[in-house]
Amino acid sequence: MNQILEKELETQTQNFKSLITEYCRLESVAAQNRMMQETANWVENLLKATGFATRQLPVDGAPNYVYGTIKGKSDFTLLLYNHYDVQPETPLALWESPPFEVTEKDGKLVARGICDNKAELIARICAIRAIQATQGELPINITWIIEGEEEIGSTHFDAMTRQYGDLLKTDGALWEGGGFNEKEQAHIALGFRGMLYVEYSVELMAHDAHSGGAHTLPSAAWRLVKALASLKDDNGRVLIPGFYADVREPTAMEQQVAHDNVDLEQEGRAKAMYGIDAFLHNRSGYDLEVSVYEPTANIAGFLSGYTEPGVKTVLPAKAMAKMDFRLVPNQRPDDILAKLKAYLKAQGFDDVQVTKLGGGDPVVTPLEGAFVQKITQICQTFTEQEPKIITLVGGTLPLLGAMKNNVGVLGISTSGNPAYYGSGAHAPNEHIRVRDIPRAIEFNVFMFTQLGETEV
């Protein structure tokens, strides 16, 4: 690295802290529609100040999408995706500092949304500004789409891509990503599981009753507990008929990658972070890595009756629960929804109402594609070791199905976000490590530059 670039990276690392502090102050909680327009405006102004031509893309019922383009030297166009919305900060009692004020403590910057996904956007901005300061014109064209609904399932991304899809045509696409692992490897994520998110509700009486009447009156809480319990057996296998019918087994290449990714030391760190002695079904090694190809049925929340401190002897009239099903290649959310409703009806749970709150298709980008191979080469050159290939991520990016079906674009995720495995996305005290910031910016500079130097 030349001295001019090295000095500029130091400058941008300092700029990162001031920008991320401003950004995280914006309480952009999509689930509660808080400060969404203010945040969209702030992000658009940030892109403008970096030289992008910008506009906000309105879609009925959605926070505005922020769209920006900037011209570079080569004909290659890279699409960047980020989101400006964050998860709710509750429970507040578990935060050690105000969630929307960036607090530096023990070498970490703590704030809601900082690792998911605000720090990556700022790291990319700082990298672009570093290139502009040291090289002038960018080496590539960059198109940027930034949404405000990722944390609630990218509800309107399909409509956005149908309305504005021509603006998103590209030679390569990078979705939101993570950082480098504890071995300093870069990562490349090729696929993400799909998801079906539903809400169950049961109402058995006109109002709550005294629990002294539990011998004569029905309990909505027990009714919903029984319905949920009927969905899985004692080994965790989902009992909905046809649930596994379309599940695609991992290919030989995907199995080999799972073997290559076995990391017993990282398993130990993860278990320590979650305070557990073993993973589900006591899995480890290859069995743990390949288990991501199994679909899941997770109870995300349950509410009924009295849940505040102290005692209230109440018999609940209503109960509700939320569940996410993580889906693997070839499964489809609406198909699973239909099978779920049919199963509950067949089991006699006609009184359990099921409402779809969100969904997304599983999408996998082929490893052999030219853009994937180029990013692989860039990662290897930067770190001087092969990147970790993740063929399927356990989480979901609901936008991927819309990009694939409506725009014809597949993409990947890679390093460039100053986050790590313990950053605590969606959790209290979400954070990044200060030491990871310079490397994230430097990697983005290197990647953007390398993409402009050779054809993809």
C-alpha positions in Angstrom: 0.0 0.0 0.0 1.4 3.4 -0.9 1.8 6.1 1.7 -0.8 8.4 0.2 -3.5 5.7 0.4 -2.4 4.6 3.9 -2.7 8.2 5.2 -6.1 8.6 3.5 -7.3 5.3 5.1 -6.4 6.7 8.5 -8.4 9.8 7.7 -11.4 7.8 6.6 -11.2 5.6 9.7 -11.7 8.8 11.8 -14.5 10.0 9.5 -16.2 6.6 9.9 -16.7 7.3 13.6 -18.4 10.6 13.2 -20.6 9.3 10.3 -21.7 6.2 12.1 -22.5 8.3 15.2 -24.9 10.5 13.2 -26.4 7.5 11.3 -27.1 5.4 14.4 -28.9 8.4 16.1 -31.6 8.0 13.5 -34.1 5.6 15.1 -35.1 3.9 11.9 -37.2 1.1 13.3 -39.2 -0.2 10.4 -41.5 -2.3 12.5 -42.7 0.9 14.3 -42.3 3.3 11.3 -40.0 5.5 13.3 -37.9 8.2 11.6 -38.0 6.4 8.2 -38.2 9.5 6.0 -35.6 11.3 8.1 -33.2 8.4 7.7 -33.9 8.1 3.9 -33.1 11.8 3.6 -29.9 11.5 5.6 -28.7 8.5 3.5 -29.5 10.2 0.3 -27.6 13.4 1.4 -24.6 11.2 2.3 -24.6 9.7 -1.2 -24.9 13.1 -2.8 -22.0 14.4 -0.7 -20.0 11.5 -2.1 -20.7 12.4 -5.7 -23.6 10.2 -6.4 -26.6 11.2 -8.6 -29.5 10.3 -6.3 -33.2 10.0 -6.1 -35.7 8.4 -3.8 -37.9 5.7 -5.3 -41.5 5.8 -3.8 -43.5 2.6 -3.6 -47.0 2.6 -2.2 -47.0 1.5 1.5 -43.2 1.5 1.8 -40.5 3.8 3.2 -38.7 5.4 0.2 -35.9 3.5 -1.4 -32.7 5.5 -1.8 -31.1 5.1 -5.3 -27.8 6.4 -6.4 -25.4 6.1 -9.3 -21.8 7.2 -9.9 -19.7 6.9 -13.1 -16.3 5.3 -13.1 -13.5 4.7 -15.6 -14.5 1.2 -16.8 -17.7 -0.1 -18.2 -18.2 -2.5 -15.3 -21.2 -1.7 -13.1 -21.4 -3.0 -9.5 -24.7 -2.9 -7.7 -24.4 -2.4 -3.9 -27.3 -3.2 -1.6 -27.8 -2.0 2.0 -30.8 -1.2 4.3 -31.2 1.7 6.6 -33.9 0.2 8.9 -33.0 -1.6 12.1 -34.7 -3.9 14.7 -36.6 -2.5 17.7 -34.3 -1.8 20.7 -36.4 -3.7 23.2 -35.8 -5.0 25.9 -34.2 -1.7 27.0 -33.3 -3.1 30.4 -30.6 -5.3 28.8 -28.8 -2.4 27.2 -25.7 -1.1 29.0 -25.8 2.2 27.1 -28.5 4.2 25.2 -29.3 2.1 22.1 -29.3 5.0 19.6 -26.2 6.7 20.9 -22.9 5.2 19.7 -21.0 4.4 22.9 -17.3 3.3 22.8 -16.4 0.8 25.5 -13.7 -1.9 25.7 -12.7 -1.4 22.1 -16.2 -1.6 20.8 -18.8 0.8 19.3 -22.2 -0.1 20.7 -25.5 1.0 19.1 -28.7 -0.5 17.6 -28.2 -1.3 13.9 -24.5 -0.6 13.9 -23.5 -4.1 12.6 -26.8 -4.8 10.9 -26.4 -2.9 8.6 -25.3 0.7 9.1 -21.6 0.1 9.5 -21.3 -1.6 6.2 -22.8 1.4 4.3 -20.5 3.8 6.1 -17.4 1.6 5.4 -18.4 1.5 1.7 -18.8 5.3 1.7 -15.4 5.8 3.4 -13.8 3.5 0.8 -15.3 5.3 -2.1 -14.1 8.7 -0.6 -10.6 7.2 -0.1 -10.5 6.2 -3.8 -11.7 9.7 -4.9 -9.1 11.4 -2.7 -6.2 9.3 -4.0 -7.2 8.3 -7.5 -9.8 10.8 -8.6 -12.4 9.0 -10.6 -13.7 5.7 -9.4 -12.4 2.6 -11.3 -16.0 1.2 -11.8 -19.5 2.4 -12.1 -21.5 1.9 -8.9 -25.3 1.7 -8.5 -26.6 1.7 -5.0 -30.1 0.6 -3.7 -30.8 1.1 0.0 -34.2 0.1 1.4 -36.0 0.7 4.7 -37.9 -2.6 5.1 -35.3 -5.4 5.3 -35.9 -6.0 9.0 -39.6 -6.6 8.3 -39.1 -8.9 5.4 -38.5 -6.5 2.5 -42.2 -6.4 2.1 -42.4 -4.2 -0.9 -39.1 -5.1 -2.7 -41.0 -7.2 -5.2 -43.2 -4.2 -6.1 -40.1 -2.0 -6.2 -38.3 -4.2 -8.7 -41.4 -4.5 -10.9 -41.6 -0.7 -11.0 -37.9 0.2 -11.1 -36.2 -3.0 -12.2 -34.5 -1.4 -15.2 -32.5 0.8 -12.9 -30.9 -2.2 -11.2 -29.4 -4.0 -14.2 -25.8 -4.7 -13.4 -22.7 -6.7 -14.1 -22.3 -7.9 -10.5 -24.1 -7.4 -7.2 -23.0 -7.4 -3.6 -25.6 -7.8 -0.9 -25.1 -6.9 2.7 -22.2 -8.9 4.2 -20.1 -9.6 7.2 -16.5 -9.2 8.3 -13.4 -11.4 8.4 -13.4 -14.5 10.6 -11.0 -15.2 13.4 -8.5 -16.7 11.0 -8.6 -13.4 9.0 -10.3 -15.2 6.1 -12.7 -13.2 3.9 -16.0 -14.9 3.3 -18.2 -15.3 0.3 -21.8 -16.2 0.8 -23.5 -17.7 -2.3 -27.0 -18.5 -1.0 -29.6 -17.6 1.6 -32.4 -19.7 3.0 -35.9 -18.6 2.3 -38.5 -17.8 4.9 -42.2 -18.0 5.7 -43.2 -15.8 8.7 -46.6 -16.3 10.2 -48.7 -15.2 13.1 -51.1 -17.5 14.9 -54.1 -16.2 16.9 -56.7 -17.9 19.0 -59.7 -16.3 20.7 -62.0 -18.6 22.7 -63.9 -16.2 25.0 -65.2 -12.6 24.9 -62.8 -11.6 27.6 -60.3 -12.9 30.2 -61.7 -14.7 33.2 -60.7 -15.5 36.8 -58.5 -18.5 36.8 -60.7 -20.0 39.4 -62.9 -20.9 36.5 -60.2 -23.0 34.7 -62.2 -26.2 35.4 -65.2 -24.9 33.3 -63.8 -22.4 30.8 -61.5 -22.8 27.8 -57.9 -21.5 27.8 -56.7 -19.9 24.6 -53.1 -20.3 25.9 -53.4 -24.0 26.3 -55.1 -24.3 22.9 -52.4 -22.5 21.1 -49.7 -24.4 23.0 -51.2 -27.7 21.8 -51.4 -26.5 18.2 -47.8 -25.4 18.2 -46.7 -28.6 19.8 -48.4 -30.6 17.1 -46.1 -29.2 14.5 -42.9 -31.0 15.5 -42.0 -34.4 17.0 -39.6 -34.9 19.9 -36.6 -35.0 17.5 -37.5 -31.7 16.0 -38.8 -33.0 12.7 -41.7 -31.0 11.3 -44.8 -33.1 11.0 -46.7 -31.0 8.3 -47.4 -33.5 5.5 -45.3 -32.6 2.4 -43.1 -30.2 4.3 -39.9 -31.9 3.1 -41.2 -32.9 -0.3 -39.3 -30.3 -2.3 -36.2 -30.2 -0.2 -33.1 -30.4 -2.3 -30.2 -32.4 -0.8 -26.8 -30.6 -0.9 -24.8 -31.2 -4.0 -21.4 -32.9 -3.9 -19.7 -29.5 -4.2 -21.8 -28.1 -1.3 -21.0 -31.2 0.8 -17.3 -30.7 0.1 -17.5 -27.0 1.1 -19.2 -28.1 4.4 -16.3 -30.5 5.0 -13.8 -27.7 4.3 -15.6 -25.2 6.6 -15.4 -27.4 9.7 -13.8 -25.2 12.5 -13.9 -26.7 15.9 -12.3 -23.6 17.5 -15.1 -21.4 16.1 -17.7 -23.9 17.4 -16.2 -23.4 20.8 -16.4 -19.6 20.6 -20.0 -19.8 19.4 -21.0 -22.1 22.3 -19.3 -19.8 24.8 -21.1 -16.8 23.3 -24.5 -18.4 23.7 -23.7 -20.0 27.0 -24.5 -23.5 25.8 -22.6 -26.8 26.2 -23.6 -28.3 22.9 -25.5 -27.5 19.7 -28.9 -29.0 18.9 -28.8 -32.8 18.5 -25.2 -32.6 19.8 -24.0 -31.8 16.3 -20.5 -30.9 15.5 -18.1 -30.8 12.6 -19.5 -31.7 9.2 -22.9 -32.6 10.6 -23.2 -29.1 12.1 -22.0 -27.4 8.8 -24.4 -29.3 6.5 -27.4 -29.0 8.8 -28.1 -25.6 7.2 -29.7 -27.5 4.4 -32.5 -28.6 6.8 -35.6 -26.4 6.9 -36.7 -25.2 10.4 -39.9 -24.2 12.3 -39.0 -21.7 15.0 -41.3 -20.1 17.5 -40.2 -16.4 17.5 -42.6 -15.2 20.2 -45.7 -16.2 22.3 -48.1 -13.9 24.1 -51.1 -14.7 26.3 -52.6 -13.6 29.6 -50.5 -11.8 32.2 -46.8 -11.5 31.7 -45.8 -8.6 33.9 -44.1 -8.8 37.3 -46.0 -10.3 40.2 -49.2 -12.4 40.3 -52.5 -12.1 38.4 -54.6 -15.2 38.4 -56.2 -14.9 34.9 -57.5 -17.4 32.4 -56.6 -16.0 29.0 -59.3 -15.5 26.4 -56.8 -14.8 23.6 -53.3 -16.1 22.6 -51.0 -15.3 19.8 -47.6 -16.6 18.6 -45.2 -15.7 15.8 -43.2 -18.3 13.9 -40.6 -18.3 11.2 -39.9 -21.2 8.9 -36.5 -21.1 7.3 -36.7 -22.8 3.9 -34.0 -24.5 1.8 -33.6 -24.7 -2.0 -36.7 -25.7 -3.9 -39.1 -25.0 -1.0 -41.5 -22.1 -1.6 -43.2 -19.9 1.2 -46.8 -20.0 -0.2 -46.7 -23.7 -0.7 -45.6 -24.3 2.9 -48.3 -21.8 4.1 -51.0 -23.8 2.3 -49.7 -27.1 3.8 -49.5 -25.5 7.3 -53.1 -24.4 7.1 -54.3 -27.7 5.8 -52.5 -29.6 8.5 -53.9 -27.5 11.4 -57.4 -27.9 10.0 -56.9 -31.7 9.7 -55.7 -31.8 13.3 -58.9 -30.1 14.4 -57.4 -26.7 15.0 -59.9 -24.8 12.9 -60.0 -22.1 15.6 -56.3 -21.2 15.1 -56.1 -18.4 12.6 -52.9 -18.2 10.5 -51.8 -14.9 8.9 -48.8 -14.6 6.7 -46.6 -11.7 7.7 -43.7 -12.1 5.3 -41.8 -14.5 3.1 -38.9 -14.9 0.7 -37.6 -17.6 -1.7 -34.3 -19.4 -1.1 -31.8 -18.2 -3.7 -28.4 -19.7 -4.5 -25.8 -18.1 -6.9 -23.6 -20.7 -8.8 -20.0 -20.8 -7.6 -18.7 -21.1 -11.1 -20.0 -17.7 -12.3 -17.4 -15.1 -13.6 -18.3 -12.5 -10.9 -18.1 -15.0 -8.1 -14.7 -16.2 -9.4 -13.4 -12.7 -9.6 -14.5 -11.8 -6.0 -12.9 -15.1 -4.9 -9.6 -14.1 -6.5 -9.8 -10.6 -4.9 -10.5 -12.0 -1.4 -7.6 -14.5 -1.8 -5.1 -11.8 -3.0 -6.2 -9.4 -0.2 -5.9 -11.9 2.7 -3.2 -14.2 1.1 -5.4 -17.2 1.9 -8.4 -18.8 0.3 -11.8 -17.2 1.3 -14.3 -19.2 3.3 -17.1 -20.1 0.9 -20.6 -20.3 2.4 -22.9 -22.0 0.0 -26.0 -21.4 2.1 -26.5 -18.9 4.9 -29.0 -19.8 7.7 -30.7 -16.4 7.5 -32.8 -14.9 4.7 -32.6 -11.9 2.4 -36.1 -11.6 1.1 -35.1 -9.3 -1.7 -33.1 -12.0 -3.5 -36.2 -13.7 -5.0 -37.4 -10.3 -6.4 -34.0 -9.5 -7.8 -33.8 -13.0 -9.4 -37.3 -13.1 -10.8 -37.9 -9.5 -11.8 -34.5 -8.1 -12.6 -32.6 -11.3 -13.5 -29.8 -10.5 -11.1 -28.0 -12.9 -8.8 -25.4 -11.6 -6.3 -23.3 -12.6 -3.4 -22.2 -11.3 0.0 -18.6 -10.8 1.0 -16.5 -9.2 3.7 -16.4 -5.4 4.0 -18.6 -4.9 7.0 -16.7 -4.2 10.2 -18.7 -6.8 12.1 -17.7 -10.2 13.5 -19.5 -13.4 14.7 -20.1 -11.9 18.2 -21.5 -8.5 17.1 -24.9 -9.4 18.4 -27.2 -8.4 15.5 -30.8 -8.0 16.6 -29.7 -8.3 20.3 -29.1 -5.8 23.1 -25.7 -4.2 23.0 -25.2 -4.8 19.3 -21.7 -3.6 18.4 -18.7 -3.7 16.2 -15.0 -3.8 17.2 -13.0 -0.6 16.6 -10.1 -2.7 15.3 -12.2 -4.1 12.5 -13.0 -0.7 10.9 -9.7 0.1 9.0 -9.6 -3.4 7.5 -13.2 -3.2 6.3 -12.5 0.2 4.6 -9.2 -1.1 3.1 -10.8 -4.2 1.7 -13.6 -2.2 0.0 -11.0 0.1 -1.5 -9.1 -2.9 -2.8 -12.1 -4.7 -4.1 -13.5 -1.7 -6.0 -10.1 -1.0 -7.5 -9.5 -4.6 -8.6 -12.9 -4.9 -10.2 -12.0 -2.0 -12.4 -8.6 -3.4 -13.4 -9.6 -6.6 -15.1 -12.7 -7.7 -17.0 -15.3 -9.9 -15.3 
